Amino acid sequence: MSEQLEADTETMTVVADDTPLKIAVISALREIFDPEIPVNVYDLGLIYGVEIDENGRVAISMTLTSPACPVAGSLPGEIESRVVAVDGVSSAWVEIVWDPPWGPELMSEEARLTLGFF
């Protein structure tokens, strides 16, 4: 991501959460899987936030299951590529955050059932 886009995300005017574009972005995120876990990154609870402004710029905050995750170097780039391919998205930026730390309680109910967490 360019430094300009990163700087611009600090002043983004975010659009409503239920827009067709946000629904499409989340749908794209649900097509990206952690290679070690058979659950998509969204339902796995790795995506902490998706913000979209009126210009179609998307800022995503996410975490990984651990700092030593083998896809730490490639997963954020894959997410950016998939999201920017969504019709109506002009750019995408992923920020990795570690707070709060990821835990199984962040998974969707469907993901917990798939992985046997009850």
C-alpha positions in Angstrom: 0.0 0.0 0.0 1.2 3.5 -0.7 2.0 5.8 2.1 -0.6 8.3 0.8 -3.4 5.7 1.1 -2.3 4.8 4.6 -2.3 8.5 5.6 -5.6 9.0 4.0 -7.3 6.2 6.0 -6.8 8.4 9.1 -9.3 10.9 7.7 -11.7 8.5 5.9 -15.4 9.4 6.0 -16.8 5.9 6.4 -20.0 4.9 4.7 -22.8 2.9 6.4 -22.1 -0.7 7.3 -24.9 -2.3 5.3 -24.1 -0.9 1.9 -23.9 -3.3 -1.1 -20.2 -2.6 -1.4 -19.5 -3.5 2.2 -21.5 -6.7 1.7 -19.5 -7.5 -1.4 -16.2 -6.9 0.4 -17.2 -9.2 3.3 -18.3 -11.8 0.7 -14.8 -11.6 -0.9 -13.2 -12.0 2.6 -15.3 -15.1 3.1 -13.6 -16.6 0.1 -10.1 -16.4 1.6 -9.0 -19.3 3.8 -6.2 -19.7 6.3 -4.3 -22.6 4.7 -4.0 -24.4 8.0 -7.6 -24.1 9.1 -10.6 -25.0 7.0 -12.4 -21.7 7.8 -12.4 -18.4 6.0 -10.6 -15.5 7.6 -13.8 -13.5 8.2 -15.6 -16.3 10.1 -12.4 -17.3 11.8 -12.5 -13.9 13.5 -9.3 -12.6 12.0 -11.0 -9.5 10.5 -11.5 -6.9 13.2 -12.8 -4.1 11.1 -13.8 -3.1 7.5 -14.1 0.6 6.8 -15.1 1.9 3.3 -15.3 5.5 2.4 -17.3 7.3 -0.3 -14.5 6.9 -2.8 -14.4 3.1 -2.5 -11.2 3.0 -0.4 -11.2 0.1 2.0 -9.3 -0.1 5.2 -9.2 -3.5 6.9 -7.9 -4.2 10.4 -7.1 -7.8 11.1 -5.0 -10.1 13.2 -3.4 -13.5 12.8 -3.8 -16.6 15.0 -0.3 -16.0 16.2 2.7 -13.7 15.4 4.5 -16.7 14.1 1.7 -17.6 11.6 3.4 -19.0 8.5 1.2 -16.8 6.2 1.9 -13.6 8.0 3.9 -12.3 5.0 1.4 -13.3 2.3 -2.1 -13.2 3.8 -2.4 -9.4 4.1 -1.4 -9.0 0.5 -3.8 -11.7 -0.6 -6.6 -9.9 1.2 -5.7 -6.6 -0.3 -5.7 -8.2 -3.8 -9.0 -9.9 -3.4 -10.7 -6.9 -1.9 -9.4 -4.4 -4.6 -10.8 -6.8 -7.2 -14.4 -6.2 -5.9 -16.3 -4.0 -8.3 -16.5 -0.5 -6.7 -13.4 -0.7 -4.6 -10.7 1.8 -5.7 -8.0 0.7 -3.2 -7.5 -1.5 -0.2 -5.2 -1.4 2.8 -4.7 -4.1 5.5 -3.3 -3.2 8.9 -2.2 -6.1 11.2 -3.1 -5.5 14.8 -2.4 -7.7 17.8 -4.8 -6.1 20.3 -7.1 -7.7 21.2 -5.3 -11.0 20.7 -7.1 -13.5 18.6 -8.9 -16.4 20.4 -11.5 -19.0 19.5 -14.2 -16.8 21.0 -13.8 -14.5 18.0 -15.0 -17.1 15.6 -18.5 -17.2 14.2 -20.8 -19.9 15.5 -20.5 -21.7 12.2 -16.7 -21.7 12.4 -16.7 -23.0 16.0 -19.0 -25.9 14.9 -16.8 -26.7 11.9 -13.7 -26.9 14.1 -15.5 -28.7 17.0 -15.4 -25.8 19.5 -18.5 -26.0 21.6 
